[in-house]
Amino acid sequence: MSVASRCRDWAGRCYARVPDRVDEALLRLWHGWREAAGRQVGIEMMSNGSCRVLAAGRATSMDYFLDRLPGGMPRVESSRTVSRGALAAALHDQINDADLLLARLPRRWLQRHPGAFDGRWWRVPEVVGEKIVLPESDTANLIPWKNASNQNNLARIRKHNLSWSISHDERDFDYFYHRMYLPFLAQRYGEQSQPRSEHRIRRRFRQGGILWVTQGERKLAAEVFSIRGRQLSSLLMAPEPRYPDAVKMGSLSATYLFMLQWAWQQGCREVLEGVSRPSLSDGVVIHKKHWGAQLVDSPDARHDLLFAWPRFTPPIARFLHESPLVVRDGDQLSGLTTMPLDASPDPGLTEQHLKSIASAGLSRLHVIADPPWRCDSPRAKELPICWISSQAAVLPISG
């Protein structure tokens, strides 16, 4: 190990032992410095043959959505740089050339400049959190993991006789982070992977531990967690790469079940299940929903993605239908979706789609749909639906 690597490791291990208040102050300073340093924003004109996109402040979180556009990831045609304060005007100058406008900006900057982007820009948190509320009693219908949609997961866990154990050994953390978590992240997300800080997770590990999912002597998967008061936070999870059959056997699902059961036994009343992409069709969001999770705003969402379109084209409608967004709605979170323009209107399909994406934690669903697509949804009593015409959902085009 080089001298520089040793110094970084020493500094990281010192950081892992600082008090929480010092850690929070350091994080505020770090993110404040990054926000001040990033006053210039790159703008890229992109196209994939199906739609043209004007993207500002491009990052991995934006690529997740760009890759889900009809036609796939668009290619960059041109680029330029502007100041953050001039970004809205710069985007509007090219509004006639794009089907979709997408920008990534610090949340604190948007709060200080509320008039920079008007109400026809949809603000999407860069990530969303998920929370599972545990009951005070063992009443079966209140236990979140005992629901109809989760029966297949529970059956697999019983079939393979999976069990669990808790460890506080730092050697287990080292093995998990380097030999399980990093390879799993690279395999699952490829170039879009964003590893969590080892030293920051280590200091949280010291406030909790690591849960191993086992089958006999084999350790199939693990989850790192921390506990503060009556709240348990799930930090990282990964399967053991030495056992390729671990995931098929339900080892990752078992981490949810065993962690919830253990947290409940310890007297916890909330389990924070980390963060996910802000899309109601994202596989991780759907999986956590089956375990009883509700969407919540996350302090890790330090940037917002801003979406707008000057014309509501079939590719944009298809994108919002297949990748419905979680959007900010005042101080709450809501959903945004639509029905495809290139299909025959069917209110029954609308009802089916809304039922599939409805999630606990949303204040309402915004649905861009003209009258032939609209339905009298029985879900409106539990999750209000706000119908928006396709014409009202677009930005005005420059003359």
C-alpha atoms as one frame of an Amber mdcrd trajectory, in Angstrom:
protein
   0.000   0.000   0.000   1.366   3.419  -0.986   1.890   6.269   1.477  -1.055
   8.174  -0.020  -3.312   5.112   0.318  -2.236   4.644   3.931  -2.982   8.294
   4.700  -6.438   8.037   3.100  -7.170   4.858   5.023  -5.978   6.428   8.305
  -8.108   9.541   7.702 -11.102   7.403   6.839 -10.781   5.320   9.983 -10.490
   8.489  12.078 -13.622   9.846  10.383 -15.452   6.597  11.151 -15.047   7.391
  14.866 -16.171  11.042  14.938 -19.389  11.893  16.858 -22.619  12.237  14.894
 -22.797  16.013  15.377 -19.313  16.457  13.918 -20.205  14.170  11.015 -23.346
  16.166  10.222 -21.394  19.448  10.342 -18.689  18.039   8.033 -21.336  16.866
   5.568 -22.986  20.298   5.493 -19.619  21.934   4.800 -18.780  19.389   2.087
 -22.066  19.708   0.232 -22.048  23.502   0.612 -18.587  23.615  -0.954 -19.656
  21.336  -3.825 -22.707  23.478  -4.492 -20.608  26.656  -4.572 -17.982  25.048
  -6.807 -20.524  23.847  -9.376 -21.853  27.194 -10.551 -21.262  26.336 -14.204
 -23.690  23.857 -15.795 -23.127  21.886 -18.998 -25.982  21.694 -21.516 -26.112
  18.853 -24.043 -28.403  18.431 -27.042 -29.051  14.702 -27.452 -31.030  12.526
 -29.862 -31.840   8.840 -30.339 -33.985   9.041 -33.467 -37.272   8.891 -31.533
 -36.913  12.076 -29.491 -34.534  14.948 -28.893 -33.457  15.838 -25.359 -31.897
  18.982 -23.930 -30.049  17.837 -20.777 -28.349  20.141 -18.249 -26.029  19.056
 -15.447 -25.977  15.472 -16.678 -25.232  12.800 -14.047 -25.781   9.087 -13.466
 -29.231   9.740 -12.002 -30.257  11.375 -15.291 -28.807   8.556 -17.395 -31.153
   6.153 -15.612 -34.115   7.952 -17.202 -32.442   8.767 -20.514 -31.776   5.067
 -21.024 -35.519   4.398 -20.589 -36.638   6.711 -23.363 -38.190   5.004 -26.408
 -35.214   4.399 -28.680 -32.759   3.999 -25.801 -29.929   6.222 -24.591 -29.645
   9.293 -26.854 -26.288  10.406 -28.238 -24.784  13.836 -27.667 -24.928  16.116
 -30.719 -23.648  19.372 -29.218 -22.764  20.873 -25.843 -22.063  24.200 -24.144
 -21.695  25.634 -20.650 -23.683  28.386 -18.902 -23.900  29.754 -15.383 -26.479
  28.236 -13.085 -28.396  31.506 -12.887 -28.700  31.692 -16.685 -29.722  28.061
 -17.118 -33.505  28.540 -17.337 -33.166  31.180 -20.050 -30.607  29.071 -21.941
 -32.930  26.066 -21.950 -35.853  28.203 -23.095 -33.776  29.564 -25.980 -33.550
  26.035 -27.433 -37.024  24.883 -26.470 -38.158  24.607 -30.104 -35.440  22.028
 -30.806 -36.257  19.503 -28.066 -39.034  17.077 -27.114 -37.817  16.759 -23.528
 -35.964  19.175 -21.246 -34.132  17.689 -18.292 -31.963  19.480 -15.692 -30.230
  18.490 -12.463 -29.796  21.201  -9.804 -29.020  21.369  -6.065 -32.168  21.321
  -3.996 -30.960  24.156  -1.762 -30.309  26.346  -4.810 -33.843  25.705  -6.087
 -35.240  26.626  -2.669 -33.325  29.925  -2.745 -34.476  30.665  -6.322 -38.127
  29.560  -6.377 -38.922  31.624  -9.479 -36.160  30.220 -11.680 -38.373  27.404
 -13.007 -42.171  27.763 -13.120 -44.851  25.246 -12.192 -44.763  23.446 -15.529
 -41.385  21.990 -14.595 -41.846  18.782 -12.624 -39.360  18.467  -9.749 -38.224
  14.904  -9.140 -36.017  14.075  -6.106 -32.796  12.412  -7.234 -33.569   9.488
  -4.906 -36.519   8.556  -2.694 -36.461   6.871   0.690 -38.637   4.006   1.868
 -39.926   3.407   5.377 -41.638   0.402   6.938 -43.703   1.065  10.061 -43.747
  -1.847  12.504 -46.799  -2.520  14.694 -46.835  -2.335  18.469 -48.634  -5.698
  18.722 -48.343  -8.998  16.873 -51.768  -8.707  15.240 -51.303 -10.607  11.977
 -53.070  -8.111   9.720 -50.781  -5.302  10.957 -47.466  -7.067  10.293 -46.194
  -5.573   6.998 -44.411  -8.649   5.656 -47.527 -10.850   5.987 -49.362  -9.709
   2.869 -50.714 -11.535  -0.180 -48.169 -10.091  -2.625 -45.298 -11.438  -0.520
 -46.326 -15.090  -0.248 -43.926 -16.299  -2.978 -40.962 -14.713  -1.194 -41.938
 -16.238   2.149 -42.461 -19.656   0.544 -38.959 -19.646  -0.990 -37.381 -18.744
   2.341 -39.168 -21.631   4.080 -38.421 -24.065   1.244 -34.653 -23.510   1.440
 -34.575 -23.449   5.255 -32.859 -20.063   5.475 -31.882 -18.650   8.845 -29.935
 -15.666  10.175 -27.343 -14.403  12.649 -26.113 -10.993  13.831 -22.442  -9.948
  13.868 -20.598  -6.872  15.144 -17.149  -8.032  13.973 -15.335  -5.436  11.817
 -13.683  -8.250   9.871 -17.145  -9.270   8.715 -17.777  -5.709   7.598 -14.503
  -5.612   5.632 -15.341  -8.902   3.907 -18.888  -7.794   3.128 -17.946  -4.401
   1.698 -15.032  -5.478  -0.510 -15.911  -9.078  -1.412 -19.715  -8.862  -1.647
 -21.094  -5.316  -1.925 -18.694  -3.792  -4.476 -18.836  -6.777  -6.903 -22.638
  -6.956  -6.574 -23.006  -3.233  -7.308 -20.737  -3.408 -10.352 -22.579  -6.422
 -11.736 -26.032  -4.944 -11.180 -25.563  -1.340 -12.283 -22.384  -1.351 -14.365
 -21.267   2.179 -15.238 -24.238   3.636 -13.346 -23.067   2.165 -10.020 -22.304
   4.666  -7.268 -20.667   2.911  -4.270 -21.454   4.275  -0.831 -18.497   5.597
   1.173 -16.766   2.741   3.007 -15.796   4.892   5.984 -19.212   6.505   6.322
 -20.940   3.112   6.236 -18.370   1.736   8.698 -19.219   4.387  11.279 -22.917
   3.573  10.874 -22.104  -0.154  11.154 -20.601   0.536  14.581 -24.020   1.822
  15.636 -25.631  -1.452  14.593 -24.106  -4.491  12.940 -24.449  -6.919  10.059
 -27.161  -9.537   9.537 -26.071 -12.741   7.791 -28.569 -14.915   5.917 -27.443
 -18.503   6.318 -28.271 -22.008   5.099 -26.520 -24.398   7.406 -22.853 -23.385
   7.380 -23.165 -21.299   4.217 -23.495 -17.509   4.433 -25.625 -16.570   1.396
 -26.211 -12.821   1.840 -25.779  -9.988   4.311 -27.193  -6.604   5.248 -25.462
  -3.794   7.168 -27.672  -1.775   9.522 -27.576   0.884  12.234 -29.957   1.680
  15.098 -30.834   5.042  16.607 -33.496   4.968  19.281 -36.445   2.977  17.941
 -35.444   3.427  14.306 -33.386   0.888  12.361 -31.723   1.912   9.091 -30.881
  -0.626   6.423 -27.653   0.581   4.807 -26.327  -1.977   2.316 -27.163  -5.519
   1.238 -25.559  -7.986  -1.148 -25.454 -11.731  -1.898 -22.335 -13.867  -1.511
 -20.819 -14.168  -5.036 -19.317 -17.585  -4.213 -22.856 -19.027  -4.302 -24.505
 -18.211  -7.674 -27.768 -19.797  -6.519 -28.079 -17.499  -3.484 -30.445 -14.987
  -5.083 -32.681 -17.653  -6.653 -33.011 -19.254  -3.237 -34.463 -15.994  -1.873
 -31.458 -14.813   0.133 -32.025 -11.103  -0.611 -35.718 -11.399   0.214 -34.660
 -13.138   3.422 -32.628 -10.079   4.452 -35.869  -8.051   4.415 -37.809 -10.645
   6.400 -35.158 -11.376   9.018 -34.225  -7.723   9.474 -37.866  -6.726   9.997
 -38.404  -9.576  12.458 -35.236  -8.753  14.377 -35.993  -5.015  14.455 -39.466
  -5.769  15.775 -38.030  -8.012  18.486 -35.623  -5.217  19.509 -38.523  -2.799
  19.977 -37.924  -0.713  16.845 -40.989   0.902  15.306 -39.546   2.109  12.018
 -37.210   0.517   9.494 -35.670   2.806   6.867 -34.988   0.710   3.763 -32.394
   2.958   2.124 -33.052   4.876  -1.102 -34.250   3.966  -4.596 -34.660   5.518
  -8.028 -37.620   7.952  -8.177 -39.735   5.819 -10.527 -42.871   3.919  -9.534
 -41.991   1.136 -11.991 -38.445   0.649 -10.686 -37.900  -2.971  -9.657 -36.397
  -2.071  -6.267 -39.309   0.267  -5.453 -41.821  -2.461  -6.340 -39.956  -5.096
  -4.321 -39.837  -2.911  -1.217 -43.529  -2.093  -1.672 -44.279  -5.818  -1.324
 -42.640  -5.708   2.106 -44.902  -2.864   3.239 -42.633   0.114   2.494 -43.994
   3.595   1.926 -42.209   6.313  -0.013 -40.677   9.175   1.984 -38.485  12.156
   1.220 -34.826  11.366   1.886 -32.087  13.677   3.218 -29.826  11.994   0.640
 -31.826  13.696  -2.142 -29.632  16.789  -2.279 -30.374  17.375  -5.970 -33.620
  17.489  -7.919 -34.200  16.500 -11.530 -36.433  18.909 -13.442 -38.558  17.534
 -16.292 -40.496  19.539 -18.884 -41.629  19.133 -22.498 -42.687  21.780 -25.045
 -44.886  19.274 -26.883 -46.535  16.103 -25.649 -45.390  13.573 -28.233 -46.044
   9.796 -28.328 -42.436   8.987 -27.230 -42.772  11.262 -24.181 -46.169   9.755
 -23.313 -44.726   6.251 -23.680 -41.819   7.166 -21.404 -44.068   8.544 -18.634
 -46.336   5.511 -18.923 -43.517   2.977 -18.623 -41.427   4.999 -16.128 -43.904
   6.959 -13.961 -42.112   9.557 -11.851 -42.128  10.395  -8.153 -42.473  14.187
  -8.055 -42.368  16.839  -5.366 -45.816  18.217  -4.570 -45.302  21.019  -2.074
 -43.880  19.328   1.028 -45.168  15.924  -0.065 -44.460  13.333  -2.747 -46.846
  12.451  -5.569 -46.806  10.318  -8.698 -46.804  11.447 -12.339 -47.832   9.204
 -15.218 -49.838   9.123 -18.423 -51.370   6.733 -20.917 -49.738   6.115 -24.331
 -50.926   8.316 -27.187 -50.352   5.602 -29.800 -52.909   3.162 -28.314 -56.689
   3.033 -28.459 -58.234   4.814 -25.445 -59.504   2.363 -22.825 -60.498   3.562
 -19.322 -60.121  -0.033 -18.130 -56.425   0.004 -19.015 -56.087   3.323 -17.190
 -57.576   1.813 -14.031 -55.274  -1.197 -14.302 -52.192   1.017 -14.765 -53.041
   3.288 -11.837 -53.625   0.288  -9.597 -50.208  -1.166 -10.478 -48.240   2.001
  -9.643 -50.163   3.277  -6.597 -47.791   3.354  -3.621 -48.108   4.193   0.054
 -46.547   7.539   0.894 -47.875   9.367  -2.175 -50.283  12.246  -1.563 -51.915
  11.832  -5.010 -51.374  10.744  -8.613 -51.058  13.293 -11.418 -52.291  11.642
 -14.617 -51.819  13.345 -17.979 -54.772  11.994 -19.950 -57.457  13.450 -22.162
 -61.134  12.511 -21.483 -61.289   9.276 -23.577 -58.627   7.736 -21.300 -60.047
   8.888 -17.986 -61.841   6.594 -15.566 -63.818   6.869 -12.345 -61.209   5.093
 -10.274 -62.342   3.500  -7.004 -58.775   4.152  -5.777 -59.521   7.898  -5.694
 -60.757   7.620  -2.103 -57.412   6.272  -0.839 -55.158   8.040  -3.358 -56.631
  11.147  -5.032 -56.147  11.450  -8.785 -55.468  14.784 -10.467 -56.331  14.630
 -14.184 -54.296  16.920 -16.457 -54.969  17.496 -20.142 -52.068  16.923 -22.528
 -52.190  20.585 -23.588 -51.968  21.914 -20.027 -48.885  19.807 -19.270 -46.513
  21.442 -21.758 -44.209  24.466 -21.661 -45.098  27.359 -23.968 -43.047  27.241
 -27.190 -41.069  30.307 -28.179 -42.475  32.346 -31.033
